[in-house]
Amino acid sequence: MATYKEFLQNQGEKKWQGKWLEEKIDRADDFDKRPKKYILDMFPYPSGAGLHVGHPEGYTATDIYSRYWRLRGYNVLHPMGWDAFGLPAENYAIKTGTHPRVTTEQNIATFKRQIQSLGFSYDWDREIDTTDPKYYQWTQWIFLQLFKKGLAYEATVPINFCPSCKTGLANEEVKDGKCDRCGAEVERKNMRQWMLRITAYADRLLSGLDKLDWPESIKSLQRNWIGRSEGADVDFKIKCRDVACNVSTNAITVYTTRPDTLFGATYMVLSPEHKLVQELKNQIANWAEVEAYINIAKNKSDLERTELNKEKTGVELKGIKAINPVNNAEIPIWISDYVLASYGTGAIMAVPAHDTRDWEFAKKFALPIIDVIRPVEGEKHDDEQSRRTISAVVQRKSDNKFLLVKWKQFDWFSPVIGGIDGDETPEQAAEREVLEETGYKVRAVEKLGGEIESHFFAENKNVWRERFDQPVLLELIDENPEELNDEESARHEAVWLNGDEAIKKITHSYNAVGLQRYLAKNYAYTDVDEGVMINSEFLNGLVPAEAIGKMTSWLTEKGYGKKAINYKLRDWVFSRQRYWGEPIPLVHCESCKEKVMNNSATINFRE
């Protein structure tokens, strides 16, 4: 005998669900005077045996919400539809020899029966099937309007390509370099694709974020995704082994936000997919090596080439050079997978002194590093770096003077500064650094405080605290310094000053961490928003903000570049489907050599 629960499931629910469907109690009425509410679910993709648990989990919430507003007297539109195009159906059709329309219609019937058995309050008069020509004729119409406005266009772009599925993949469909569907190795391949020009709306997307009632953290992520930046396009002429390079352009254009650092550009890097690499094939003396590298790079995802790329790799394009427009210096051209064809122009000018990735690359391949910005006071640094850096306050008690070092190249003063090696204490590090940099033997007295705070600094005591890390007070124990090596002697000299004079000298000096980073040359000095231009001819002495404007104007005047705006946001690759996908409503006409618009309402699938 059936239980009461079974009775309700087998008789009661079926009876009332049938009555609800028959009477269309969940229908949204057109031109109704009641207030409106539109509640939309994400349409399921009808593949596989049927619904999975994630479908009713989400649909239950929207069903409750829809019923709530109906009970409050609203005219609620709550539709259901089927996002029914897709590669899985095509692959299944190839595997079984069954046309995808047949399997798609079967799957839709199954999904619909299962959803209706759950009693969800959908308006089935509004049911949508994306594979129905009556539906997609309108999305095709929209596509044609985009095409007419120049917002839909064709381009050859590198995409993730699965050789097994024979289709392009989105980045999220690639897992550990393999196709998420079939497990085949994915390669990067240049293919002709339809693109949607979403970058045309980048500024509107940015300004619109200010009007959204979203958490600021989410809006910040969106701004970073759009990634608007201002800079300059700069042209580097190409010099080949032969007189004529025989390429489509005589220059490599790079986009940079820091045209002020052009004098520090010591080499260029192209993405392995850059079109000029193939065009310059006959000029490249080591083409076999270059081609082998290209083949390796094309099998890496963008993530592997950027965020996950810890070890810099690359190959020089031997036989060709680029000409730096600011000084006519010939600089080498390399290809490396840390440069992406999809960002900017797919080429960069490398300034290794002030960019971490460029510095790592330059150090590995022994390329020149030219400083063009020196640090200034107030550089910010993290606590970990501070804990590894000291500044030495050396007092000579015989005349109550203090030791500073004068940096000869820049004519500025600082205390002795340096890093803490291994298990050294700050006091041990200070004693060692003073001996190495000045030749004087000293002994640590105490950390900054007490006598030195009241006597040396008086009202200026915060100068140390703000500008220098872990100040250590030391006293001179031998007034006869040891002889310095040539490197240290060329770099600076020791001077003794009274307290007030010393304070005046260091008030406009440089932060210890920035100075150490800059002079050590063991990493790039990247805090370049605050600095002074050096080794840059007509920019010398300017702060970067001034230098950027002056260099951009100079490039424009000389015809070597121009002001430009760039976005991290890329145009959308639209045409990833091969067969079981919405037909693009244009065809290529071989005889008339132009695109011809089809009547989108009459397109049929190939049988």
ABEGO torsion letter per residue (X at the ends): XBBAAAAAAAAAAAAAAAAAAAAGAABBBBGBABBBBBBBBBBBBBBEAEBBAAAAAAAAAAAAAAAAAAAAGBBBBBBBBBBABEAAAAAAAAAAGBBAAAAAAAAAAAAAAAAAAAGBBBBAAABBBAABAAAAAAAAAAAAAAAAAGABBBBBBBBBBBAAAGBBBBAAABBGGBBAAAGBBBBBBBBBBBBBBAAAAAAAAAAAAAABBBBAAAAAAAAAAAGBBBBBBBBBBBBBABABAGBABABBBBBBABAAAAAABABBBBBAABAAAAAAAAABAAAAAAAAAAAAAAABBAAAABAABABBBEBBBBGBBBBBAAAGBBBBBBBBAABBAABEAGBBBBBAAABAAAAAAAAAAGBBBBBABBBBBGBBBBAAAAAABBBBBBBBAAAGBBBBBBBAAAGBBBBBBEBBBEABBAAAAAAAAAAAAAGBBBBBABBBEEAAAAAAAEAAAAAAAAABBGBBBBBBABABBBBBBAAAAAABBBBBBBAAAAAAAAAABBBAAAAAAAAAGABBBABAABEBBBGAEAABGBBAAAAAAAAAAAAAAAGAEBBBBBBABBBBBABABAABBBBBABBBBAAAGBBBBBBAAABBBBX
